[in-house]
Amino acid sequence: MVDKIFKKELVSWYLITLKLKETVRARIQQSSTPTGTTTTPSIEYPENHQQQSGIQLETGQNFEEEANKPPDHSAWVINIKEKLDQARRENTTSAWSKMCIYRVPQCLLKSDDKAYIPRTVSLGPYHHGRRDLRTMDRHKWRALHRVLKRTQHDISLYLDSIKEMEQHARACYEGTISLSSNEFVEMMVLDGCFILELFRGAIEGFKKLGYSRKDPIFAMRASMHSLQRDMIMLENQIPLFILDRLLGLENGNPDQRGLVAKLAIQFFDPLMPTDESLASSPLSLGYANFDPFADQVEFPLN
């Protein structure tokens, strides 16, 4: 009730203001009238401000209608449709469809992080630069140097080629990768060539690739066990198409596909459980009889 009285009083004051404005305007016109003519303004104040002319009454009605108008239902529906349209666009353009290398859920890390965190080598961006894994970096550089020396290639060939695939590679990882463009490409080339040297050395023989029998990484069985363990971890991966490109560049055929997958299957085959290994200790899995410098099976690379 109080609200209605307030609104009516507000309308009344509004109408009085209009009348006063008309009066002032009339007096201004009178003062500017040529000499010899007079104009007498007529001021009429309404006795009942609720009883006005048609225009004034209509103004008061519109004011009260706007004040009592319910929320616009159509605007609410439009807002919901805009949100649904945004969700549709996100599903269409989302990078989720390209993502294939995920992070381990926090609930699993809390229960047993040793099962998911690499202890010897970092591969890819998730654990890149970790202090306790930096020791292996110099061996990665040795592997890359060995590749370039063996193929007589310039490093620019590898950097420029992987640079073309950078955005595709970034999209494979969950979340934002904070590395700069140059840092990311360098990491892909360095880690990728290191992986390929391990694949090829374990199958063809590291001696054939040019490594010494006293090499602290490529000639040590214990090192190979640790590397294998880290290389199968979810967060420690390189996209397969990056490895395909790098191996293709080594062989002079950048567009080749499928060879890296065959190498990987042979490299990790000893980790596959068998009836005999299931009954034995987990420590017996892996390259139990692996000799990095024994004559290995010849694997065609062309």
ZILIN-V728458 format. One record per backbone hydrogen bond with DSSP energy under -0.5 kcal/mol. CO is the residue of the C=O (numbers start at 1). NH is the residue of the N-H. If there is no record, write none. Layout:
BEGIN
co = {CO;CO}
nh = {NH;NH}
END
This chain:
BEGIN
co = {1;2;3;4;5;6;7;8;9;10;11;12;13;14;15;16;17;18;19;20;21;22;23;24;25;26;27;28;30;34;39;41;42;44;47;48;50;53;54;55;56;57;58;59;60;61;62;63;64;66;71;72;73;74;75;76;77;78;79;80;81;82;83;84;85;86;87;88;89;90;94;95;95;100;101;105;105;106;107;108;109;112;113;113;125;127;130;130;131;133;134;134;135;136;136;137;138;139;140;141;142;143;144;145;146;147;148;148;154;154;155;155;156;157;158;159;160;162;163;165;166;167;169;170;172;172;176;180;181;182;183;184;185;186;187;188;189;190;191;192;193;194;195;196;197;198;199;200;200;201;204;205;206;206;207;212;215;217;219;220;221;222;223;224;225;226;227;228;229;230;233;239;239;240;241;242;243;244;245;246;247;248;248;249;253;258;259;260;261;262;263;264;265;268;268;269;270;274;275;277;281;282;286;287;291;292;292;294;298}
nh = {5;6;7;8;9;10;11;12;13;14;15;16;17;18;19;20;21;22;23;24;25;26;27;28;29;30;31;32;33;37;41;43;44;46;49;51;52;57;58;59;60;61;62;63;64;65;66;67;68;69;73;76;77;78;79;80;81;82;83;84;85;86;87;88;89;90;91;92;93;94;97;98;99;102;174;108;109;110;111;112;113;115;116;117;128;130;133;134;134;136;137;138;138;139;140;141;142;143;144;145;146;147;148;149;150;151;152;153;157;158;158;159;160;161;162;163;164;165;166;169;170;171;172;173;100;101;178;184;185;186;187;188;189;190;191;192;193;194;195;196;197;198;199;200;201;202;203;204;205;205;296;209;210;211;210;215;219;220;221;224;225;226;227;228;229;230;231;232;232;233;236;242;243;244;245;246;247;248;249;250;251;252;253;252;256;262;263;264;265;266;267;268;269;271;272;272;286;278;279;280;284;285;288;290;294;206;207;296;300}
END
